[in-house]
Each structure stands twice: as structure tokens, then as C-alpha cells.
Amino acid sequence: MDAIVIGGGFYGSAIAIYLAKQRGFKRIVVVEREAALLCRASYNNQARVHNGYHYPRSFTTAYRSQVNLPRFVKDWPNAIKQDFTKLYAIARRNSKVTARQFERFCHEIGAKILPAEPSLRDLFEPRLIEDVFLVEEYAFDSTKLANWAENELRECGVQTELRTNVTAISMCPEGGLYTTIQRSDGIEEIIASQYVFNCTYSGLNQFKGDYIGTQTGLKHEITEMALMRAPPELAGVGITVMDGPFFSMMPFPARGLHTLSHVRYTPHMHWNDKNGLNPYEKLNQYNRATRVDRMVRDVGRYLPSVLNAKYIESLFEVKTVLVKNEGDDGRPILFEKHPELPGCYSVLGGKIDNIYDVLEKLDEEIFSRI
């Protein structure tokens, strides 16, 4: 094999397609532990295509979002939902930015921002909200991205192994790398390849063999994203209140619903990454008791009409971030080459539009195939 891509989420699929179409790789296999592509973290998230507004304390992340959003919309137009009104509101108390600071920040990164009209401002409790802005931000439909990935991988001749785990990555004595895979029937196979791209998100450091893990510290959270049927006045609206009493209610195109997330109640528990402590096993063992009542109760103080929303169900997932960015909420990519395993790369992105940052890194790499 020229390359093995571990993880069939959006990043793994996009990298495999890039290698085939842009770099001339002929023999590529994508290994995915689930029964379908893009059905874990690529699906179980807020489905937001960021435009920078979310990151007033991380100029680099905000600016990269500004650069990447129009490219993402251009490349995946059928998966983008634009037909809703997006509002950012600034809380009067406990916010880490004031309305004036937020407005200035948006101008600095070149993000569109306008005062919200009175009918939209009336959605909020004025005693708790300092100001409300109309912005330009979109949502994506992960099921349509999954269809794109399946079609492109098939057309590029990329082999896809579903319901298959990778257990180890090791040096091949003749050069290149050995990847040990285990199918759902328990049968193991060792595949030789020149390159391995580890795109397993929360599972980056869960391999045996010669793989010693990433040098960058990772933090995992078990998170709850509540799926809601919005009341009529919120049906065509996406809302984020920041930056302290932070919550968002965003369209979730894959289900025709809205997600509700809350800075206090969406993260259920967290821990620093450790080899041998599998985040997905930890999620499977977790008692998924919803906190949606507490979310709705607090959000309802700022946005009273949310009290009329109907709770449908919750999406629980492991969210992984870089420890070094906990303080500023930045979401840079992780892109590491492993000196102990030449040809092995580990990749993690905090946002879907970070894919362009990854592809730019890959553009710089010189690949040779044996």
C-alpha cells in the first residue's frame, strides 16, 4: 500500500481523497472502526462552519476561520445551510468581552457584523443582554458530507475497511510501516505501507507497536449536545450568547432540528489523554444522563422562547482539544510527524474548516513511494 489512513471521519476521508487526487497515490486504504463513514465526531457536533466570531480571545483561530469559510462553502455547497439568521449576543454580566470589544474584534478580522433589528433583539431578555449583532455564519449537513466522501473515495479507487480497528503501528524491517488491523470477526491482518495517517481524533494515542504517541498534550471531554425542535420564533434562527455565560442554539441540518449547547452543562467530565485509557471505551461506560433541563432553565433566562422548545434526544461524544489552548479557546490543528516511525503522521483538527490548514501542511511534504 502507498498509504493507510486510520479513521474514516471527515478529516481521514478528505486526506485520502487529497492523496489520491492531488499527490498521485494509487493504493490507499481507509480503516474505520464504525459501520459507516463520518458517523462519530464528524456527526455528533454542533455542525457549525465557523467564521471567526467564536474566538475573540484567539485571533489566529478567528482569522483562519475567516480565510477558510468561503473555501469550505465553495467546495461543499450542497452540504452548507445558509438560509437562517445568525445572531451573536453579548451578556451584560460575566462576559469576557464587552459588546464594543466584540464589535472591534470582528472589524479587525474582517467579519461581517451589523446591529440586529428590534424584532430580533426582542427575542432576548434586555436586563441580561448588552447587545445583539447580525452576523454571517453557516451550518453543515454531515450526512451530505458523508455521501460526498463515499462517492469520492469510490471514484478514486480508495479501499475502505469498515468495522475494523487498528491495534498497532510498527517499523517494517524492509522499510515503510506495518499496520495491524483487527476486523469485527476478530481476524487480524498486518498491512505494509509507505505512509500512515492517523486521523482517529480522540483515539490518536491508542496504538501499540513502535508508536509512542503525540508530543502535544491532549485533553478529552465527554460532551452532550441536546437536539431540540425549536419553537416557531426560533426555527429560522441560530443564536450564540457569549462570552462567559456561553450557550449556542444552532440549526442541525442532518436532522432538521437545532442543537443546544451550554458552557457549563455540555461538558460532563474531562481528563488528560493517557495511553491505554481508551476515550471511546470511557464513553461507552459512561451513564448518559441528560442535563438538558438545566441547559434549558439557564438559557431561558436570556432567551425566554427556548422554554417552548421540545427536547428530542442528546448526542454524546468525546471531544478532544489541545491542552495548550485551554486558556484562549483557540482551535489550531495538530499535525505531527513521528521520528520513531518515518512516514507516520498524526492529525487532529478542532473545527471542520481546519481541513485546509491540514492540506496546506501536506502540500509542504515530499512523498516518495516504494
C-alpha angles and dihedrals in degrees: 000000000000093000143358117207113200111208127037098216123117093284096047092046094046092048092050090050091047092051091051099043103031105027102034099241109164104185114048131153126193114206116202126177095207128071093252141024124265095011102123126046091352088062105027098068142083093278091225123155099208123225097185101269092109095064113057089147095052112054093179094055091044093049093048089052089054090052096043103043098072090046091051092049090049095048098044106026095150092057096050124096112204102154098098136084113251120206133184116196127191118220118231094222133042094006117142090215131041123224090255092050091049092050091049091048091053091052090049094056093039096246118154114249133168135171110266116246118251095258090058094043088054089068089073134069102250094207090064102033122069098190143345126218134195110226141172114251132135144204130225133220107229093195090061090048088051090053089050091050094049093049095045095046090050093048091048091052093242113161114229122205111193127188087026130128129205110222104174145012118202143166116269111226091222092051131277126053140299118219119192114211130187120202125211091264089060095250113141127211133181116219123195119215140159094231138026123196112197106206099157096126105203092017097058095121103038101100132107128208119062094334109113099179138245123319090218115086116242132202124202129204131186103224136190122213110189116215112216137182101228121225115249095265091056100036095098096035137088116199136191122181116195166243114350105357083050124181137146135200108192135170112261102205096189090068104021089243138104128253119226118202131172129194092227102038106030094070106066099177139344141200139172116261116266129179109249094025100099110207093205092053088050089053092048090054094046120109101237099211108165123238093195094119090059091045093052094044093054096038089050090065090064099029108029097186091064086077086074094054118111119232112227106172143307132256111217119195143151112258117200126199136169112265091222091063099052091102100052102028089235117160109203120160125259110228114169133170114205113226091196089057110037108208095028119117131183118206132185130168127193095205134029094242090057085084089092091057088054094047090050089055090050090050087063094054123097109219124196123180129210 
